[in-house]
Amino acid sequence: MISNRLKISKRMDLFISLALPGMPFWDICCDHGHAGIGAAKSGLFTEIHLVDQLPHVMRNLEEQVYKLSPEYRMVPYFFYATAGQNINREVSGTCLIAGVGGFTMKLILKGLLEEGNLKAKRLILCPHTDEVELVSFLETPGMIQEYELAERRMIAVGKKMKPLFILNSKV
Ligand SMILES: C[S@@+](CC[C@H](N)C(=O)[O-])C[C@H]1O[C@@H](n2cnc3c(N)ncnc32)[C@H](O)[C@@H]1O
């Protein structure tokens, strides 16, 4: 349960600090939604889009967001109870996908790309598993045409180190 105020973890803060200001912030596979909620509080983004495939997760999150103190609600929120690959509108600004495997990230990005909905200027990807699967997808012609790898680094997730990829749109 999110209280009126929220302690945002260092990992979420890092994601927010890497996002492009003045544009929408998409948190796909959001679960607790802390990245999106922290982004809202920062005041740096124009819209907050929270996406998770589990309807009950999204129902709870939406209820909880409206109980938060006003500083978290200064920008419009959009809630989607859907798999990321089925989002049926353009994903713009920064698109964060964290805390799922590279295979799921590939499914989501591929689905968005094929429908012409992957319009984010920056992708921030932090897979927990299947890094090789993700990297080989990032190197496919469809992705290479649209995105270039700006940075890959390792970050601490609990006691483990996980890769973090930042890709910028070429267009
Ligand atoms: C471990 S949580 C990650 C939460 C947060 N992003 C983080 O990094 O702490 C994974 C979430 O991804 C969601 N998920 C898994 N596959 C998904 C997909 N294809 N589309 C949308 N959400 C998905 C799950 O329902 C779950 O809530």
The ligand as a Gaussian input file, in Angstrom:
#p B3LYP/6-31G(d) Opt

LIG

0 1
 C        9.099000      -7.500000     -11.114000
 S        7.865000      -6.416000     -11.692000
 C        8.880000      -5.034000     -12.192000
 C        8.431000      -3.744000     -11.527000
 C        9.296000      -2.552000     -11.830000
 N        9.346000      -2.260000     -13.250000
 C       10.678000      -2.720000     -11.273000
 O       11.633000      -2.798000     -12.055000
 O       10.820000      -2.752000     -10.038000
 C        7.377000      -7.108000     -13.245000
 C        6.003000      -6.667000     -13.717000
 O        5.971000      -6.821000     -15.133000
 C        4.649000      -7.161000     -15.498000
 N        4.718000      -7.728000     -16.860000
 C        5.311000      -8.878000     -17.252000
 N        5.227000      -9.023000     -18.592000
 C        4.557000      -7.939000     -19.052000
 C        4.158000      -7.496000     -20.350000
 N        4.420000      -8.219000     -21.451000
 N        3.494000      -6.322000     -20.459000
 C        3.202000      -5.586000     -19.342000
 N        3.543000      -5.962000     -18.097000
 C        4.224000      -7.117000     -17.945000
 C        4.207000      -8.118000     -14.410000
 O        2.808000      -8.188000     -14.327000
 C        4.844000      -7.475000     -13.166000
 O        3.930000      -6.625000     -12.508000

